[in-house]
Amino acid sequence: MKKTTNAPAPMRFYCDLFGHNYEMTKKVTKHVKEYTCKCCKRQLTTNGNGKLTELTPKFQEINNILEEIYTRRMMRLKNKTLTSSIY
């Protein structure tokens, strides 16, 4: 199930002519981020090699799981440093 965005023709034309204007919409980890074009709403993410790829449902699921793991790890490290600094 691929999510397609139907941007108005002038916006698609603008992106075709001048290129996309991406902004970071979500920071999954330090290295993995999600981007969205301001004009045509095209969504991209970074893959395992660090290159931008289209954000498919598969990559959305991967990013969600990766974000959960990353936040748990950061909380665990934060708690560990707090308890070790007390002693």
PyMOL Python script that loads the backbone (N, CA, C, O; Angstrom):
from pymol import cmd

cmd.read_pdbstr("""\
ATOM      1  N   MET A   1       0.842  -1.160   0.000  1.00  0.00           N
ATOM      2  CA  MET A   1       0.000   0.000   0.000  1.00  0.00           C
ATOM      3  C   MET A   1       0.896   1.234   0.000  1.00  0.00           C
ATOM      4  O   MET A   1       1.478   1.580   1.028  1.00  0.00           O
ATOM      5  N   LYS A   2       1.008   1.893  -1.137  1.00  0.00           N
ATOM      6  CA  LYS A   2       1.884   3.032  -1.274  1.00  0.00           C
ATOM      7  C   LYS A   2       1.083   4.313  -1.160  1.00  0.00           C
ATOM      8  O   LYS A   2       0.067   4.485  -1.834  1.00  0.00           O
ATOM      9  N   LYS A   3       1.543   5.206  -0.309  1.00  0.00           N
ATOM     10  CA  LYS A   3       0.859   6.469  -0.097  1.00  0.00           C
ATOM     11  C   LYS A   3       1.368   7.482  -1.121  1.00  0.00           C
ATOM     12  O   LYS A   3       2.550   7.828  -1.116  1.00  0.00           O
ATOM     13  N   THR A   4       0.506   7.948  -1.978  1.00  0.00           N
ATOM     14  CA  THR A   4       0.909   8.937  -2.971  1.00  0.00           C
ATOM     15  C   THR A   4       0.332  10.279  -2.591  1.00  0.00           C
ATOM     16  O   THR A   4      -0.761  10.378  -2.035  1.00  0.00           O
ATOM     17  N   THR A   5       1.088  11.303  -2.903  1.00  0.00           N
ATOM     18  CA  THR A   5       0.617  12.647  -2.617  1.00  0.00           C
ATOM     19  C   THR A   5       0.224  13.300  -3.931  1.00  0.00           C
ATOM     20  O   THR A   5       0.996  13.291  -4.889  1.00  0.00           O
ATOM     21  N   ASN A   6      -0.950  13.855  -3.976  1.00  0.00           N
ATOM     22  CA  ASN A   6      -1.424  14.531  -5.165  1.00  0.00           C
ATOM     23  C   ASN A   6      -1.287  16.032  -4.962  1.00  0.00           C
ATOM     24  O   ASN A   6      -2.232  16.706  -4.553  1.00  0.00           O
ATOM     25  N   ALA A   7      -0.111  16.541  -5.251  1.00  0.00           N
ATOM     26  CA  ALA A   7       0.129  17.973  -5.114  1.00  0.00           C
ATOM     27  C   ALA A   7      -0.468  18.678  -6.323  1.00  0.00           C
ATOM     28  O   ALA A   7      -0.540  18.094  -7.404  1.00  0.00           O
ATOM     29  N   PRO A   8      -0.896  19.918  -6.159  1.00  0.00           N
ATOM     30  CA  PRO A   8      -1.416  20.674  -7.292  1.00  0.00           C
ATOM     31  C   PRO A   8      -0.346  20.808  -8.376  1.00  0.00           C
ATOM     32  O   PRO A   8       0.852  20.795  -8.091  1.00  0.00           O
ATOM     33  N   ALA A   9      -0.794  20.936  -9.607  1.00  0.00           N
ATOM     34  CA  ALA A   9       0.128  20.981 -10.745  1.00  0.00           C
ATOM     35  C   ALA A   9       1.169  22.091 -10.631  1.00  0.00           C
ATOM     36  O   ALA A   9       2.330  21.840 -10.953  1.00  0.00           O
ATOM     37  N   PRO A  10       0.821  23.319 -10.187  1.00  0.00           N
ATOM     38  CA  PRO A  10       1.863  24.349 -10.090  1.00  0.00           C
ATOM     39  C   PRO A  10       2.961  24.000  -9.099  1.00  0.00           C
ATOM     40  O   PRO A  10       4.126  24.326  -9.327  1.00  0.00           O
ATOM     41  N   MET A  11       2.603  23.337  -7.996  1.00  0.00           N
ATOM     42  CA  MET A  11       3.612  22.972  -7.007  1.00  0.00           C
ATOM     43  C   MET A  11       4.528  21.878  -7.541  1.00  0.00           C
ATOM     44  O   MET A  11       5.738  21.923  -7.317  1.00  0.00           O
ATOM     45  N   ARG A  12       3.971  20.901  -8.242  1.00  0.00           N
ATOM     46  CA  ARG A  12       4.799  19.859  -8.842  1.00  0.00           C
ATOM     47  C   ARG A  12       5.716  20.467  -9.888  1.00  0.00           C
ATOM     48  O   ARG A  12       6.879  20.079 -10.002  1.00  0.00           O
ATOM     49  N   PHE A  13       5.194  21.418 -10.650  1.00  0.00           N
ATOM     50  CA  PHE A  13       5.990  22.076 -11.676  1.00  0.00           C
ATOM     51  C   PHE A  13       7.146  22.845 -11.028  1.00  0.00           C
ATOM     52  O   PHE A  13       8.269  22.825 -11.532  1.00  0.00           O
ATOM     53  N   TYR A  14       6.871  23.512  -9.925  1.00  0.00           N
ATOM     54  CA  TYR A  14       7.914  24.255  -9.209  1.00  0.00           C
ATOM     55  C   TYR A  14       9.025  23.312  -8.762  1.00  0.00           C
ATOM     56  O   TYR A  14      10.207  23.608  -8.940  1.00  0.00           O
ATOM     57  N   CYS A  15       8.646  22.184  -8.184  1.00  0.00           N
ATOM     58  CA  CYS A  15       9.647  21.218  -7.726  1.00  0.00           C
ATOM     59  C   CYS A  15      10.417  20.612  -8.889  1.00  0.00           C
ATOM     60  O   CYS A  15      11.619  20.371  -8.778  1.00  0.00           O
ATOM     61  N   ASP A  16       9.741  20.365 -10.000  1.00  0.00           N
ATOM     62  CA  ASP A  16      10.420  19.833 -11.177  1.00  0.00           C
ATOM     63  C   ASP A  16      11.419  20.843 -11.735  1.00  0.00           C
ATOM     64  O   ASP A  16      12.493  20.470 -12.207  1.00  0.00           O
ATOM     65  N   LEU A  17      11.066  22.092 -11.679  1.00  0.00           N
ATOM     66  CA  LEU A  17      11.899  23.133 -12.263  1.00  0.00           C
ATOM     67  C   LEU A  17      13.051  23.540 -11.352  1.00  0.00           C
ATOM     68  O   LEU A  17      14.195  23.603 -11.800  1.00  0.00           O
ATOM     69  N   PHE A  18      12.767  23.817 -10.079  1.00  0.00           N
ATOM     70  CA  PHE A  18      13.773  24.340  -9.163  1.00  0.00           C
ATOM     71  C   PHE A  18      14.298  23.317  -8.165  1.00  0.00           C
ATOM     72  O   PHE A  18      15.309  23.572  -7.510  1.00  0.00           O
ATOM     73  N   GLY A  19      13.661  22.198  -8.032  1.00  0.00           N
ATOM     74  CA  GLY A  19      14.066  21.197  -7.051  1.00  0.00           C
ATOM     75  C   GLY A  19      13.209  21.288  -5.801  1.00  0.00           C
ATOM     76  O   GLY A  19      12.502  22.272  -5.585  1.00  0.00           O
ATOM     77  N   HIS A  20      13.280  20.274  -5.003  1.00  0.00           N
ATOM     78  CA  HIS A  20      12.462  20.204  -3.790  1.00  0.00           C
ATOM     79  C   HIS A  20      13.036  21.102  -2.702  1.00  0.00           C
ATOM     80  O   HIS A  20      14.231  21.400  -2.679  1.00  0.00           O
ATOM     81  N   ASN A  21      12.157  21.523  -1.805  1.00  0.00           N
ATOM     82  CA  ASN A  21      12.538  22.347  -0.660  1.00  0.00           C
ATOM     83  C   ASN A  21      12.222  21.542   0.600  1.00  0.00           C
ATOM     84  O   ASN A  21      11.156  21.694   1.197  1.00  0.00           O
ATOM     85  N   TYR A  22      13.167  20.679   0.996  1.00  0.00           N
ATOM     86  CA  TYR A  22      12.932  19.760   2.111  1.00  0.00           C
ATOM     87  C   TYR A  22      13.163  20.436   3.455  1.00  0.00           C
ATOM     88  O   TYR A  22      14.062  21.262   3.608  1.00  0.00           O
ATOM     89  N   GLU A  23      12.333  20.067   4.423  1.00  0.00           N
ATOM     90  CA  GLU A  23      12.544  20.454   5.804  1.00  0.00           C
ATOM     91  C   GLU A  23      12.455  19.208   6.660  1.00  0.00           C
ATOM     92  O   GLU A  23      11.692  18.292   6.355  1.00  0.00           O
ATOM     93  N   MET A  24      13.239  19.169   7.736  1.00  0.00           N
ATOM     94  CA  MET A  24      13.242  18.014   8.613  1.00  0.00           C
ATOM     95  C   MET A  24      11.962  18.024   9.446  1.00  0.00           C
ATOM     96  O   MET A  24      11.680  18.994  10.149  1.00  0.00           O
ATOM     97  N   THR A  25      11.188  16.938   9.364  1.00  0.00           N
ATOM     98  CA  THR A  25       9.932  16.867  10.092  1.00  0.00           C
ATOM     99  C   THR A  25      10.034  16.005  11.343  1.00  0.00           C
ATOM    100  O   THR A  25       9.273  16.193  12.291  1.00  0.00           O
ATOM    101  N   LYS A  26      10.973  15.057  11.349  1.00  0.00           N
ATOM    102  CA  LYS A  26      11.079  14.156  12.491  1.00  0.00           C
ATOM    103  C   LYS A  26      12.518  13.689  12.636  1.00  0.00           C
ATOM    104  O   LYS A  26      13.147  13.278  11.661  1.00  0.00           O
ATOM    105  N   LYS A  27      13.034  13.752  13.854  1.00  0.00           N
ATOM    106  CA  LYS A  27      14.372  13.256  14.141  1.00  0.00           C
ATOM    107  C   LYS A  27      14.217  11.923  14.863  1.00  0.00           C
ATOM    108  O   LYS A  27      13.909  11.888  16.054  1.00  0.00           O
ATOM    109  N   VAL A  28      14.432  10.833  14.142  1.00  0.00           N
ATOM    110  CA  VAL A  28      14.249   9.490  14.698  1.00  0.00           C
ATOM    111  C   VAL A  28      15.400   9.169  15.644  1.00  0.00           C
ATOM    112  O   VAL A  28      15.171   8.811  16.800  1.00  0.00           O
ATOM    113  N   THR A  29      16.632   9.292  15.166  1.00  0.00           N
ATOM    114  CA  THR A  29      17.832   9.139  15.985  1.00  0.00           C
ATOM    115  C   THR A  29      18.785  10.255  15.587  1.00  0.00           C
ATOM    116  O   THR A  29      18.408  11.179  14.866  1.00  0.00           O
ATOM    117  N   LYS A  30      20.023  10.164  16.061  1.00  0.00           N
ATOM    118  CA  LYS A  30      21.006  11.178  15.677  1.00  0.00           C
ATOM    119  C   LYS A  30      21.298  11.131  14.180  1.00  0.00           C
ATOM    120  O   LYS A  30      21.604  12.158  13.574  1.00  0.00           O
ATOM    121  N   HIS A  31      21.204   9.956  13.586  1.00  0.00           N
ATOM    122  CA  HIS A  31      21.584   9.787  12.187  1.00  0.00           C
ATOM    123  C   HIS A  31      20.395   9.601  11.250  1.00  0.00           C
ATOM    124  O   HIS A  31      20.531   9.824  10.047  1.00  0.00           O
ATOM    125  N   VAL A  32      19.259   9.207  11.755  1.00  0.00           N
ATOM    126  CA  VAL A  32      18.082   8.944  10.913  1.00  0.00           C
ATOM    127  C   VAL A  32      17.062  10.056  11.122  1.00  0.00           C
ATOM    128  O   VAL A  32      16.648  10.344  12.245  1.00  0.00           O
ATOM    129  N   LYS A  33      16.671  10.669  10.015  1.00  0.00           N
ATOM    130  CA  LYS A  33      15.702  11.761  10.063  1.00  0.00           C
ATOM    131  C   LYS A  33      14.684  11.580   8.949  1.00  0.00           C
ATOM    132  O   LYS A  33      14.936  10.881   7.968  1.00  0.00           O
ATOM    133  N   GLU A  34      13.530  12.218   9.113  1.00  0.00           N
ATOM    134  CA  GLU A  34      12.505  12.213   8.072  1.00  0.00           C
ATOM    135  C   GLU A  34      12.347  13.639   7.556  1.00  0.00           C
ATOM    136  O   GLU A  34      12.362  14.600   8.325  1.00  0.00           O
ATOM    137  N   TYR A  35      12.198  13.757   6.250  1.00  0.00           N
ATOM    138  CA  TYR A  35      12.084  15.051   5.599  1.00  0.00           C
ATOM    139  C   TYR A  35      10.801  15.119   4.781  1.00  0.00           C
ATOM    140  O   TYR A  35      10.313  14.099   4.295  1.00  0.00           O
ATOM    141  N   THR A  36      10.249  16.340   4.629  1.00  0.00           N
ATOM    142  CA  THR A  36       9.065  16.571   3.809  1.00  0.00           C
ATOM    143  C   THR A  36       9.311  17.810   2.962  1.00  0.00           C
ATOM    144  O   THR A  36       9.829  18.812   3.456  1.00  0.00           O
ATOM    145  N   CYS A  37       8.941  17.743   1.684  1.00  0.00           N
ATOM    146  CA  CYS A  37       9.054  18.897   0.803  1.00  0.00           C
ATOM    147  C   CYS A  37       7.941  19.882   1.155  1.00  0.00           C
ATOM    148  O   CYS A  37       6.785  19.488   1.307  1.00  0.00           O
ATOM    149  N   LYS A  38       8.288  21.146   1.283  1.00  0.00           N
ATOM    150  CA  LYS A  38       7.305  22.165   1.649  1.00  0.00           C
ATOM    151  C   LYS A  38       6.278  22.378   0.546  1.00  0.00           C
ATOM    152  O   LYS A  38       5.139  22.752   0.823  1.00  0.00           O
ATOM    153  N   CYS A  39       6.667  22.146  -0.689  1.00  0.00           N
ATOM    154  CA  CYS A  39       5.761  22.421  -1.814  1.00  0.00           C
ATOM    155  C   CYS A  39       4.859  21.242  -2.151  1.00  0.00           C
ATOM    156  O   CYS A  39       3.634  21.361  -2.125  1.00  0.00           O
ATOM    157  N   CYS A  40       5.468  20.103  -2.468  1.00  0.00           N
ATOM    158  CA  CYS A  40       4.681  18.973  -2.979  1.00  0.00           C
ATOM    159  C   CYS A  40       4.392  17.912  -1.922  1.00  0.00           C
ATOM    160  O   CYS A  40       3.720  16.924  -2.218  1.00  0.00           O
ATOM    161  N   LYS A  41       4.884  18.094  -0.695  1.00  0.00           N
ATOM    162  CA  LYS A  41       4.644  17.179   0.435  1.00  0.00           C
ATOM    163  C   LYS A  41       5.249  15.792   0.230  1.00  0.00           C
ATOM    164  O   LYS A  41       4.786  14.822   0.830  1.00  0.00           O
ATOM    165  N   ARG A  42       6.264  15.690  -0.601  1.00  0.00           N
ATOM    166  CA  ARG A  42       6.956  14.415  -0.796  1.00  0.00           C
ATOM    167  C   ARG A  42       7.754  14.114   0.470  1.00  0.00           C
ATOM    168  O   ARG A  42       8.404  15.004   1.019  1.00  0.00           O
ATOM    169  N   GLN A  43       7.708  12.854   0.941  1.00  0.00           N
ATOM    170  CA  GLN A  43       8.372  12.473   2.184  1.00  0.00           C
ATOM    171  C   GLN A  43       9.560  11.562   1.899  1.00  0.00           C
ATOM    172  O   GLN A  43       9.463  10.621   1.112  1.00  0.00           O
ATOM    173  N   LEU A  44      10.677  11.856   2.548  1.00  0.00           N
ATOM    174  CA  LEU A  44      11.893  11.062   2.415  1.00  0.00           C
ATOM    175  C   LEU A  44      12.442  10.733   3.790  1.00  0.00           C
ATOM    176  O   LEU A  44      12.106  11.383   4.780  1.00  0.00           O
ATOM    177  N   THR A  45      13.286   9.723   3.839  1.00  0.00           N
ATOM    178  CA  THR A  45      13.990   9.353   5.055  1.00  0.00           C
ATOM    179  C   THR A  45      15.380   8.892   4.671  1.00  0.00           C
ATOM    180  O   THR A  45      15.643   8.609   3.502  1.00  0.00           O
ATOM    181  N   THR A  46      16.268   8.813   5.640  1.00  0.00           N
ATOM    182  CA  THR A  46      17.606   8.308   5.376  1.00  0.00           C
ATOM    183  C   THR A  46      17.602   6.796   5.550  1.00  0.00           C
ATOM    184  O   THR A  46      16.971   6.268   6.465  1.00  0.00           O
ATOM    185  N   ASN A  47      18.308   6.109   4.669  1.00  0.00           N
ATOM    186  CA  ASN A  47      18.368   4.650   4.765  1.00  0.00           C
ATOM    187  C   ASN A  47      19.621   4.241   5.533  1.00  0.00           C
ATOM    188  O   ASN A  47      20.276   5.088   6.139  1.00  0.00           O
ATOM    189  N   GLY A  48      19.952   2.982   5.513  1.00  0.00           N
ATOM    190  CA  GLY A  48      21.101   2.474   6.249  1.00  0.00           C
ATOM    191  C   GLY A  48      22.430   3.000   5.757  1.00  0.00           C
ATOM    192  O   GLY A  48      23.404   3.022   6.509  1.00  0.00           O
ATOM    193  N   ASN A  49      22.487   3.429   4.495  1.00  0.00           N
ATOM    194  CA  ASN A  49      23.721   3.968   3.938  1.00  0.00           C
ATOM    195  C   ASN A  49      23.825   5.478   4.101  1.00  0.00           C
ATOM    196  O   ASN A  49      24.835   6.071   3.722  1.00  0.00           O
ATOM    197  N   GLY A  50      22.789   6.111   4.661  1.00  0.00           N
ATOM    198  CA  GLY A  50      22.809   7.551   4.851  1.00  0.00           C
ATOM    199  C   GLY A  50      22.262   8.333   3.680  1.00  0.00           C
ATOM    200  O   GLY A  50      22.320   9.562   3.673  1.00  0.00           O
ATOM    201  N   LYS A  51      21.732   7.642   2.693  1.00  0.00           N
ATOM    202  CA  LYS A  51      21.173   8.315   1.520  1.00  0.00           C
ATOM    203  C   LYS A  51      19.669   8.493   1.697  1.00  0.00           C
ATOM    204  O   LYS A  51      19.032   7.747   2.441  1.00  0.00           O
ATOM    205  N   LEU A  52      19.107   9.483   1.011  1.00  0.00           N
ATOM    206  CA  LEU A  52      17.676   9.741   1.099  1.00  0.00           C
ATOM    207  C   LEU A  52      16.904   8.760   0.229  1.00  0.00           C
ATOM    208  O   LEU A  52      17.250   8.538  -0.931  1.00  0.00           O
ATOM    209  N   THR A  53      15.855   8.176   0.798  1.00  0.00           N
ATOM    210  CA  THR A  53      14.960   7.290   0.068  1.00  0.00           C
ATOM    211  C   THR A  53      13.530   7.699   0.381  1.00  0.00           C
ATOM    212  O   THR A  53      13.265   8.346   1.394  1.00  0.00           O
ATOM    213  N   GLU A  54      12.621   7.319  -0.489  1.00  0.00           N
ATOM    214  CA  GLU A  54      11.215   7.663  -0.287  1.00  0.00           C
ATOM    215  C   GLU A  54      10.677   6.945   0.949  1.00  0.00           C
ATOM    216  O   GLU A  54      11.006   5.786   1.201  1.00  0.00           O
ATOM    217  N   LEU A  55       9.852   7.644   1.705  1.00  0.00           N
ATOM    218  CA  LEU A  55       9.302   7.106   2.944  1.00  0.00           C
ATOM    219  C   LEU A  55       8.100   6.224   2.620  1.00  0.00           C
ATOM    220  O   LEU A  55       6.984   6.710   2.436  1.00  0.00           O
ATOM    221  N   THR A  56       8.350   4.929   2.556  1.00  0.00           N
ATOM    222  CA  THR A  56       7.302   3.951   2.293  1.00  0.00           C
ATOM    223  C   THR A  56       6.763   3.448   3.632  1.00  0.00           C
ATOM    224  O   THR A  56       7.371   3.712   4.670  1.00  0.00           O
ATOM    225  N   PRO A  57       5.647   2.738   3.634  1.00  0.00           N
ATOM    226  CA  PRO A  57       5.142   2.174   4.895  1.00  0.00           C
ATOM    227  C   PRO A  57       6.175   1.279   5.594  1.00  0.00           C
ATOM    228  O   PRO A  57       6.228   1.234   6.823  1.00  0.00           O
ATOM    229  N   LYS A  58       6.989   0.571   4.813  1.00  0.00           N
ATOM    230  CA  LYS A  58       8.028  -0.278   5.385  1.00  0.00           C
ATOM    231  C   LYS A  58       9.047   0.567   6.149  1.00  0.00           C
ATOM    232  O   LYS A  58       9.422   0.224   7.270  1.00  0.00           O
ATOM    233  N   PHE A  59       9.497   1.675   5.542  1.00  0.00           N
ATOM    234  CA  PHE A  59      10.456   2.542   6.209  1.00  0.00           C
ATOM    235  C   PHE A  59       9.820   3.272   7.389  1.00  0.00           C
ATOM    236  O   PHE A  59      10.502   3.556   8.373  1.00  0.00           O
ATOM    237  N   GLN A  60       8.528   3.581   7.307  1.00  0.00           N
ATOM    238  CA  GLN A  60       7.841   4.208   8.436  1.00  0.00           C
ATOM    239  C   GLN A  60       7.837   3.266   9.639  1.00  0.00           C
ATOM    240  O   GLN A  60       8.095   3.686  10.767  1.00  0.00           O
ATOM    241  N   GLU A  61       7.545   2.004   9.391  1.00  0.00           N
ATOM    242  CA  GLU A  61       7.536   1.017  10.468  1.00  0.00           C
ATOM    243  C   GLU A  61       8.928   0.845  11.061  1.00  0.00           C
ATOM    244  O   GLU A  61       9.085   0.767  12.279  1.00  0.00           O
ATOM    245  N   ILE A  62       9.934   0.787  10.200  1.00  0.00           N
ATOM    246  CA  ILE A  62      11.319   0.663  10.671  1.00  0.00           C
ATOM    247  C   ILE A  62      11.698   1.866  11.522  1.00  0.00           C
ATOM    248  O   ILE A  62      12.296   1.712  12.587  1.00  0.00           O
ATOM    249  N   ASN A  63      11.352   3.062  11.057  1.00  0.00           N
ATOM    250  CA  ASN A  63      11.681   4.270  11.804  1.00  0.00           C
ATOM    251  C   ASN A  63      10.971   4.324  13.147  1.00  0.00           C
ATOM    252  O   ASN A  63      11.561   4.760  14.136  1.00  0.00           O
ATOM    253  N   ASN A  64       9.706   3.886  13.203  1.00  0.00           N
ATOM    254  CA  ASN A  64       8.968   3.887  14.468  1.00  0.00           C
ATOM    255  C   ASN A  64       9.605   2.947  15.487  1.00  0.00           C
ATOM    256  O   ASN A  64       9.764   3.307  16.653  1.00  0.00           O
ATOM    257  N   ILE A  65       9.967   1.751  15.052  1.00  0.00           N
ATOM    258  CA  ILE A  65      10.603   0.777  15.945  1.00  0.00           C
ATOM    259  C   ILE A  65      11.979   1.280  16.376  1.00  0.00           C
ATOM    260  O   ILE A  65      12.349   1.164  17.544  1.00  0.00           O
ATOM    261  N   LEU A  66      12.732   1.838  15.432  1.00  0.00           N
ATOM    262  CA  LEU A  66      14.053   2.375  15.735  1.00  0.00           C
ATOM    263  C   LEU A  66      13.964   3.522  16.738  1.00  0.00           C
ATOM    264  O   LEU A  66      14.810   3.644  17.624  1.00  0.00           O
ATOM    265  N   GLU A  67      12.948   4.353  16.597  1.00  0.00           N
ATOM    266  CA  GLU A  67      12.755   5.470  17.531  1.00  0.00           C
ATOM    267  C   GLU A  67      12.438   4.966  18.938  1.00  0.00           C
ATOM    268  O   GLU A  67      12.949   5.509  19.917  1.00  0.00           O
ATOM    269  N   GLU A  68      11.598   3.929  19.049  1.00  0.00           N
ATOM    270  CA  GLU A  68      11.282   3.350  20.359  1.00  0.00           C
ATOM    271  C   GLU A  68      12.533   2.798  21.030  1.00  0.00           C
ATOM    272  O   GLU A  68      12.771   3.047  22.212  1.00  0.00           O
ATOM    273  N   ILE A  69      13.331   2.051  20.277  1.00  0.00           N
ATOM    274  CA  ILE A  69      14.563   1.472  20.815  1.00  0.00           C
ATOM    275  C   ILE A  69      15.512   2.575  21.252  1.00  0.00           C
ATOM    276  O   ILE A  69      16.115   2.498  22.322  1.00  0.00           O
ATOM    277  N   TYR A  70      15.642   3.601  20.418  1.00  0.00           N
ATOM    278  CA  TYR A  70      16.563   4.701  20.706  1.00  0.00           C
ATOM    279  C   TYR A  70      16.143   5.469  21.960  1.00  0.00           C
ATOM    280  O   TYR A  70      16.987   5.795  22.795  1.00  0.00           O
ATOM    281  N   THR A  71      14.845   5.762  22.099  1.00  0.00           N
ATOM    282  CA  THR A  71      14.396   6.520  23.274  1.00  0.00           C
ATOM    283  C   THR A  71      14.550   5.691  24.548  1.00  0.00           C
ATOM    284  O   THR A  71      14.919   6.237  25.588  1.00  0.00           O
ATOM    285  N   ARG A  72      14.276   4.390  24.493  1.00  0.00           N
ATOM    286  CA  ARG A  72      14.482   3.524  25.654  1.00  0.00           C
ATOM    287  C   ARG A  72      15.947   3.509  26.069  1.00  0.00           C
ATOM    288  O   ARG A  72      16.272   3.589  27.254  1.00  0.00           O
ATOM    289  N   ARG A  73      16.823   3.406  25.079  1.00  0.00           N
ATOM    290  CA  ARG A  73      18.255   3.365  25.363  1.00  0.00           C
ATOM    291  C   ARG A  73      18.728   4.682  25.984  1.00  0.00           C
ATOM    292  O   ARG A  73      19.506   4.676  26.939  1.00  0.00           O
ATOM    293  N   MET A  74      18.262   5.797  25.446  1.00  0.00           N
ATOM    294  CA  MET A  74      18.669   7.095  25.982  1.00  0.00           C
ATOM    295  C   MET A  74      18.157   7.280  27.411  1.00  0.00           C
ATOM    296  O   MET A  74      18.868   7.826  28.254  1.00  0.00           O
ATOM    297  N   MET A  75      16.938   6.834  27.690  1.00  0.00           N
ATOM    298  CA  MET A  75      16.401   6.922  29.052  1.00  0.00           C
ATOM    299  C   MET A  75      17.206   6.041  30.009  1.00  0.00           C
ATOM    300  O   MET A  75      17.489   6.443  31.138  1.00  0.00           O
ATOM    301  N   ARG A  76      17.570   4.849  29.561  1.00  0.00           N
ATOM    302  CA  ARG A  76      18.354   3.937  30.387  1.00  0.00           C
ATOM    303  C   ARG A  76      19.732   4.531  30.682  1.00  0.00           C
ATOM    304  O   ARG A  76      20.219   4.448  31.809  1.00  0.00           O
ATOM    305  N   LEU A  77      20.365   5.136  29.658  1.00  0.00           N
ATOM    306  CA  LEU A  77      21.668   5.753  29.870  1.00  0.00           C
ATOM    307  C   LEU A  77      21.564   6.971  30.778  1.00  0.00           C
ATOM    308  O   LEU A  77      22.451   7.222  31.594  1.00  0.00           O
ATOM    309  N   LYS A  78      20.491   7.719  30.636  1.00  0.00           N
ATOM    310  CA  LYS A  78      20.281   8.899  31.483  1.00  0.00           C
ATOM    311  C   LYS A  78      20.114   8.480  32.938  1.00  0.00           C
ATOM    312  O   LYS A  78      20.707   9.088  33.829  1.00  0.00           O
ATOM    313  N   ASN A  79      19.318   7.455  33.185  1.00  0.00           N
ATOM    314  CA  ASN A  79      19.113   6.958  34.543  1.00  0.00           C
ATOM    315  C   ASN A  79      20.423   6.397  35.125  1.00  0.00           C
ATOM    316  O   ASN A  79      20.711   6.564  36.310  1.00  0.00           O
ATOM    317  N   LYS A  80      21.190   5.741  34.281  1.00  0.00           N
ATOM    318  CA  LYS A  80      22.452   5.159  34.716  1.00  0.00           C
ATOM    319  C   LYS A  80      23.433   6.247  35.134  1.00  0.00           C
ATOM    320  O   LYS A  80      24.118   6.105  36.147  1.00  0.00           O
ATOM    321  N   THR A  81      23.507   7.317  34.376  1.00  0.00           N
ATOM    322  CA  THR A  81      24.442   8.396  34.723  1.00  0.00           C
ATOM    323  C   THR A  81      23.962   9.145  35.963  1.00  0.00           C
ATOM    324  O   THR A  81      24.784   9.615  36.750  1.00  0.00           O
ATOM    325  N   LEU A  82      22.666   9.264  36.150  1.00  0.00           N
ATOM    326  CA  LEU A  82      22.146   9.938  37.345  1.00  0.00           C
ATOM    327  C   LEU A  82      22.473   9.136  38.601  1.00  0.00           C
ATOM    328  O   LEU A  82      22.888   9.711  39.607  1.00  0.00           O
ATOM    329  N   THR A  83      22.293   7.833  38.557  1.00  0.00           N
ATOM    330  CA  THR A  83      22.552   7.015  39.730  1.00  0.00           C
ATOM    331  C   THR A  83      24.055   6.898  39.986  1.00  0.00           C
ATOM    332  O   THR A  83      24.467   6.843  41.145  1.00  0.00           O
ATOM    333  N   SER A  84      24.868   6.859  38.965  1.00  0.00           N
ATOM    334  CA  SER A  84      26.310   6.740  39.177  1.00  0.00           C
ATOM    335  C   SER A  84      26.910   8.059  39.660  1.00  0.00           C
ATOM    336  O   SER A  84      27.933   8.046  40.344  1.00  0.00           O
ATOM    337  N   SER A  85      26.305   9.188  39.325  1.00  0.00           N
ATOM    338  CA  SER A  85      26.831  10.475  39.790  1.00  0.00           C
ATOM    339  C   SER A  85      26.523  10.735  41.259  1.00  0.00           C
ATOM    340  O   SER A  85      27.194  11.539  41.905  1.00  0.00           O
ATOM    341  N   ILE A  86      25.504  10.053  41.785  1.00  0.00           N
ATOM    342  CA  ILE A  86      25.136  10.218  43.188  1.00  0.00           C
ATOM    343  C   ILE A  86      26.181   9.552  44.090  1.00  0.00           C
ATOM    344  O   ILE A  86      26.505  10.075  45.156  1.00  0.00           O
ATOM    345  N   TYR A  87      26.703   8.405  43.666  1.00  0.00           N
ATOM    346  CA  TYR A  87      27.644   7.645  44.507  1.00  0.00           C
ATOM    347  C   TYR A  87      29.031   8.038  44.211  1.00  0.00           C
ATOM    348  O   TYR A  87      29.965   7.510  44.815  1.00  0.00           O
TER     349      TYR A  87
END
""", "prot")
cmd.dss("prot")
cmd.show_as("cartoon", "prot")
cmd.util.cbc("prot")
cmd.orient("prot")
